[in-house]
Amino acid sequence: MPYRSYKTQDGDILFGGGNDKLFGVLCDRLGFSEWKTDARFVTNSDRVQHRAEIDGMIESTTVQKTTQEWLDIFEGSGMPYAAVNDIQGTLNHKHGKLIYNIGQTTPLTPTVLARDMVTEVEHPACGPIKLVNTPIKYSEAKPGVRTPPPTLGQHTDEILGSVLNYSEADIARLKGEGVLT
């Protein structure tokens, strides 16, 4: 404790301060070294008992800076931390920043790129679009995105007719009533 994400000025950041040493790093980098000796937070079990208090204190601090500012502050600290990206943030990530394991000086391939997690497909209505690829990876089989996502209502007639056995007249009536697209 703490081991979760916190709001920043422009997003969220995750901190992994799950033991006493890492909590100390967190305190120092947040600018509150005195938290390390506060009786409510000295040990992990103390922090668990006072979770709401410390979480509130951390988040009231993290919202004062941007995610990138916090990433810069925690760089090289030896503590697990990361920006929390939404889907667009992940898809548009430059992948240019090298990722390091704690204590290593050799860069690792960025996980998203190394696992082929972003794929581009041609959509008949939208042109080329980036999608999140399947996270399941096997040594032999290569699952992945096979078709672009459907447009709104693209399969309505097919599903209602062949799967749910609606008649063409029923489908037309529902569309006419504005129930379907």
N, C-alpha and C positions, 0 to 999 in steps of 0.2 A: 504494500500500500504506500504510495499511490501507483496504480498501473491502469491508466485510462486516458481518454482524450479530453482536452480542455479547449474552450473557446478562445480564439485570438481576435484581433481587430478585424481580420478578413477571412477567417476560416477556423480550423481546428488543428491542434497538435497533440500527439500522443507521447506520454512520458512513461517509461518503464522503471520507476523507482521502487522496485519490489523488495529491496532489502535495505538494511540500515546504511550501508556504504553508499548505495545509489541514491538513497534519500538525501544523504549529505551533499552529494554532487548537485542534486536538484535544488536544494536550499541555497547552496553557494551561487549557482548560475542564475537563480531567480532573484538573488540579491537579499536573501533573508537567512543568513547563516545562523542567526539566533534560534530559528525553528529547530535546529538539530539538538539543542539542549533544553527545549521546552518540554516539561514533564509529560505533556499530552502526546508528544511525538517521538520520544527518544527511541523506542523500539517499534518494530512492525506491529506487534500486538497492541501497543498504545495507540498507534495511528489507526488501526482498524476500529478500535473503540471510539475514536474521535474522527472518524471518516468524514462526516459532514462538515466539520470545522476545517480540516486541512484541505479538503476539496474546494471549499468556498474560498479559502485564503489563496490557494494556488490559482483558481480561475479568476479571482479579482485582480491577480497580477498578470496572468497571461493575456487578458483582454486589453491590456494597455499597449501591446505591441503587435505587429503583424506576424504571421506565421514565419515568413522569411527571416525577420529579425530574430525570432526565437531559434530558428534553425542555425543561424550564424552564432548565436550566443552559446548553444550547446555543442557546436562543432568541436570535435577532439576531446570531449569531456569524458568519454568512456561509458557514458550512460545511453541506454537504448531510447531513441526518440525518433519521431518521424512526423512529417506533415500528413494530415488525413485528406486524401484527395477524393473528390466526387468522381463520377464516371467521366465527365468532361475533362476534369483536371488530369485524370489518368490517361485518357486518350490523347490529350494535347501536350503531355509532358515531353520535354525535349530529350529526355534520356541521356543528356550530355553530362550530367553530374555523375561522377564515379561513386559507387557505394562501397563502403568499407565495413568489414566486421570489426567489432570492438577489439582493439589491440593489434590489428593487422595493418600493414602498410601497403599491401598489394591490393589494388582495386578489384572488385568483383564485377561481373557483368550485371547491369541492372536487371532485377528480377522480372519485371514486366517484359522487357525485351528478350531476355534469355529464355523465358518460357513461352514465347510467341503468344503473348496475351492480347495483343492488339492486331486485328486483321482488317484489311480493307476489301470491301466488296462493291461491285457495281450494282446500284439500285436503278431499276428501270424508270422511276419517276424522279429520283433525287440525284442521280449521278453517283460518283464514288463516295462511299461513307465508311468511316472507321467504326468498328464494333469490338466489343470485348469478346475474345475467343474463349473457348471452353477451358476451365482450369484443370480438367481431368486429362492427365497425360499418361500414356502407356508406352512400353518399350516397343511394341510392334504396331498396334492399331494407332491411327492418327485421327482422332475425332476432331471436328472443327465446325466452323460455320459453313453450311452447305448452300443456303439461300439467303437473300436479303430479307429484312423484316417486311411483313406485309403492310400495305397502306390501310388506313381506317376503312373497314367494311369490305376489304378485298375478298374475303372468304365467307361473307355472311350467307349468300345464297347457297353455296356449297355445303356449309355446315348445317343450315336449317333444312335443306332439302335432303341430302344424302345421309346425314347423321341423325337428325331429329324427325325426319319424314314429314316436314311441312310441305304442303302443296305450293305450286307456283302462285296460285291465287292468294293463299294465306300470307305468303312472303310479300307479295305486292300490296296487300291490304295493310300489313304492319308497316311497310315503308311509307305508304300513303298517309297513315296516321302519325307518322313521325317517330314511331317506336324504334325503327331501324335506320341505319344509314345505308 
